[in-house]
């Protein structure tokens, strides 16, 4: 029951916010007793998440308009997602199979979204290629999270057969095509940095010869995805940093104002979701009111203050350290091998998706209540699942169950 709710939650992040919220509520009620008693715990994440909640409360009380911030406190429910993911997997008798189901739901959701975006682009060219997401940017972020999960086994699983690798490469090319259709360079930068970071980590841990073959696979997939793009889209990406573009000019105008707002409301911040209200008093006469600071770090620093920014960075570093540890010491998880897919390749996939999300967040605001942030928290939960307790016999049963 609990695993099915998590799978439906993942599906909802791609297609329906109502489905995501409903399954999140049901999963919370299912584990309510454990949450209240404190039985559900992720030691590495507990403290930074509590600090983030404290930052939300203090910024709300001392912020620009407390009532407005309290209205958006419901977004804190997404902080429960990592606990709701780890708890049923820790209690499962077949954790590897159930985790594999969640990973498959992520990849399938991304594949359907990318395919539908391509359909809109080629058969309804007058429509925005946003598929099931509210904005093209949200769709791009969802796809980089899904592609990250997919690229881990594709690039770093040495026991995968050639037909399966070719199939995953074709699905990966479709993901890249969907990402490029989103017309968002920040998302593409996040993807490039995430893939490069993970590849560099594997070079350090396994050597250059091991990584070169993976680089060739990645290059082929990227080239296939880019070659299918229309000329108009290619021109946008090849322009690089166009200072005269509307998005760049927006950043040039907003960043100095964000710095002033942050300084004026030190140390607690203006309060969550108060950026729109406060910006009205800081903008130049006749200027457009901005909905956010166009950056996760800047938006969190101005809204949640020093404590909020510190807890946000602590969460990121905790997850990255956990996944790098899984990459560096894969032998600790060999008992939980899932057919041809081992723990190290799964960790690489989760690391790529997580880093892509937050690197893109340097240039766009993808934090808070959006659909992609729910999927990001699912990846965080999967990152802290401990599979080392699974016995060799359970690992064999896992592989047989997948074959059947």
Protein Blocks (a to p, Z undefined) as FASTA:
>chain_A
ZZmmmmmmmmmmmmomklmmmmmmmmmmmmmmmmmnomaccfklmmmmmmmmmmmmmmmm
mmmblmlmmmmmmmmmmmmmmmmmmmmmmmpcblmlmmmmmmmmmmmmmmmmmmmmmmmm
mmmmmbccekjafbfklmmmmmmmmmmmmmmmmmmmmkbcfklmmmmmmmmmmmmmmmmm
nopaklmmmmmmmmmmmmmmmmmmnojklmmmmmmmmmmmmmmmmmmpcfklmmmmmnop
afkbmklmmmmmmmmmmmmmmmmmpcnbnoehilmmmmmmmmcehiacdfbeoiaklmmm
mmnommlmmmmmmmmmmmmmmmmmmmmmmmlmmmmpghjbcfklmmmmmmmmmmmmmmmm
mmmccehjafklmmmmmmmmmmmpcfklpcfklmmmmmmmmmZZ
